[in-house]
Amino acid sequence: MRAAGALALVVPGLLACNPTTTRPTFMPLPEAEAVEIRLSREEATRRLAELMESDSIPAARVELRDGFIESRWFDASTGKPSTQRPIGTGIVRVRAWSDPGRPSFAILTVETVYRPVADPSLPERELEREVPKDHPVATKVRATLQEMVKKYGGPPATEPVQPRARPDEGETPQEQE
């Protein structure tokens, strides 16, 4: 009877939890661009995908529910999908993650990667490197993220900390409050 009762409590919990996701198992590279934006995670993903597409960064996958965007390998100079082996900074891939930030905000993290070499002994992800900051696609990504911050709002500006006023020397502790 105890086992049946425990099973009755566990099974609904397992069924309610959906462990499937379309996101990759890896995180963005540490050098990836990131901004906080005043949009929900899903809406930030949608808007970023639209802006990337309009700026010649072709999205092959847009997963609104999971907050993930991925392009095909494409020619950095034309924006067209590449049929060549992705080696060198001329052929890149862009991936974006949208994660919850503070309430009503999303954190967008976008990486632009290339593969410097082909090495069949290593997993593909281990071969990927972030393009240099002055790479044309990295520049487009940075401009797109800044456009989103201007259009939808970024994190609130931090207010400078005001030093506490010093009590007058003649005041008693009760007068200071």
Secondary structure, 3 states (H helix, E strand, C coil): CHHHHHHHHHHHHHHHCCCCCCCCCCCCCCCCEEEEECCCHHHHHHHHHHHHHHCCCCEEEEECCCCEEEECCEECCCCCECCCCCCEEEEEEEEEEEEECCCCCEEEEEEEEEECCCCCCCCHHHHCEECCCCCHHHHHHHHHHHHHHHHHCCCCCCCCCCCCCCCCCCCCHHHHC
